[in-house]
Amino acid sequence: MGSSGVCTGQEILTMKCTLALLLLGLVSTFSPAQSPTSRAQSPTSPAQSPGAAPLATATSPEFEAATIKPVKEPDPNRMNDRTNGRHFFTHNTTLRDLILMAYGVDRQQIAGGPTWIATDEYDVDAVAGEDVHFENDLQTMLQKLLADRFKLTFHREQRELSVYALVVAKGGPKLKLADPNGKPSSGCERLGVCTFKRDTLQHFARWMGFAVLDKPVQDKTGLAGEFDFTLQWTPDETQFAGMGIHVPPPVDNSNAPPGLFTAIEEQLGLRLEPQKIPSEVLVIDHAERPTEN
């Protein structure tokens, strides 16, 4: 991160400077049974209306104080999400991105709502109370913040979505199991050169769907455990668009790495297959711009 405290240029690809990798960082701190993603996508209970209520309730943990300010000059390349003690900060962030963060869904799993939820950007500065387990409760606190300040309501529907399934290629996987004593560390040196240390294929697939491709990616490899690997490819103009990054046309270079789909098969022994599957979608019923404070 630059000295200004924001992500610009290639810095937007580092672990804590993108919404996608922030979400993965949150998920990786929990067991599968406790992961915020699993919790956010779980079906509603019989006592919970299938209509507009988020998962947070009146008795859920909430931020002690939160300031939300509209950004006068929106710029998605300056998005910056971080935590510091009991503080949570996010800058140049849309309501749609806040929903992604709060509910652990993909962009294609958000439908409806006014157009401004994907264009208006906000700076959010929130602090949790001392009795809150910050990492465990962050998503619930965000859900309650969106309901209270953006008046966000939605309902859930099952729809058929186009996705990519990450599967094992014909020749078998080419992955190295990670040293369990190694330090988890994932990020991109530059567009098309990304290294993953002690990362799972579930996290890798989710990152691909959030940050790189135009569709969600689901891990169907059946390969458990943590792996160390580097993926090098030549991005095209359809990739990284969800992160607000414009990829220039590739130059004519015979030594350039292959395209993404070929690179995943040749370097990882995996393959991306297009599929259509039923998936839960959050359909926005109502949202309001928050009053500045």
Sequence and secondary structure as in RCSB ss.txt:
>XXXX:A:sequence
MGSSGVCTGQEILTMKCTLALLLLGLVSTFSPAQSPTSRAQSPTSPAQSPGAAPLATATSPEFEAATIKPVKEPD
PNRMNDRTNGRHFFTHNTTLRDLILMAYGVDRQQIAGGPTWIATDEYDVDAVAGEDVHFENDLQTMLQKLLADRF
KLTFHREQRELSVYALVVAKGGPKLKLADPNGKPSSGCERLGVCTFKRDTLQHFARWMGFAVLDKPVQDKTGLAG
EFDFTLQWTPDETQFAGMGIHVPPPVDNSNAPPGLFTAIEEQLGLRLEPQKIPSEVLVIDHAERPTEN
>XXXX:A:secstr
  TTSS  GGGGGSGGGSHHHHHHHHHTTS GGG HHHHHHS   TTS SSS  S  TTS  EEEEEEEE SS  
GGG EEEEETTEEEEEEEEHHHHHHHHH   GGGEEES GGGGT EEEEEEEE TTS HHHHHHHHHHHHHHHHS
  EEEEEEEEEEEEEEEE TT    EE  TTS  EEEEEETTEEEEEEE HHHHHHHIIIII SS EEE S   S
 EEEEEE    TTSSGGGT         TTS   HHHHIIIIISEEEEEEEEEEEEEEEEE       
